[in-house]
Structures are given as structure tokens and as C-alpha cells.
């Protein structure tokens, strides 16, 4: 299964992009700034990753797992 990381997955556009990837059969990780920001994700659709784009080390381990990176 192809894996994708959507940066900004809790935003309006990012969430739509993440859900579209999920519906298309991708395994989707969503980068959010805090647990609270990612609270609207369905657990079976988007896997929440807490981190910050200003601190790439906070999500570096996920980058090794994904095939596609989308910054929305």
C-alpha cells in the first residue's frame, strides 16, 4: 500500500486532500501541530502525527515510511 504524509492535514484544504488520498486507498498520515488540532480525524482514515514544520525532527521518522509528501 502506498503511504502519504499530508502536512497541514487539519486545515480546510489539507483535510480534503488527506481524505481524498484515504478514499483512493492510500495509507494517510496527517501532520498536525497538536493532539487537539488533529481531533477531527477518523482513526481509520488518517493517522495523526504531531509535529511542526519548523522542527523537521519532530516528524523525521515518518518521512522514512512514506512514499509521497504533500504540503497542503
URFEN-V8820 format. One record per helix or strand. SS is the DSSP state (alpha for helix, beta for strand). FROM is the first residue (numbers start at 1). LEN is the number of residues. If there is no record, write none. Layout:
BEGIN
ss = <SS & SS>
from = <FROM & FROM>
len = <LEN & LEN>
END
This chain:
BEGIN
ss = <beta & alpha & beta & beta & beta & beta & alpha & alpha & beta>
from = <3 & 12 & 27 & 46 & 52 & 55 & 56 & 60 & 68>
len = <5 & 12 & 6 & 5 & 1 & 1 & 3 & 4 & 4>
END
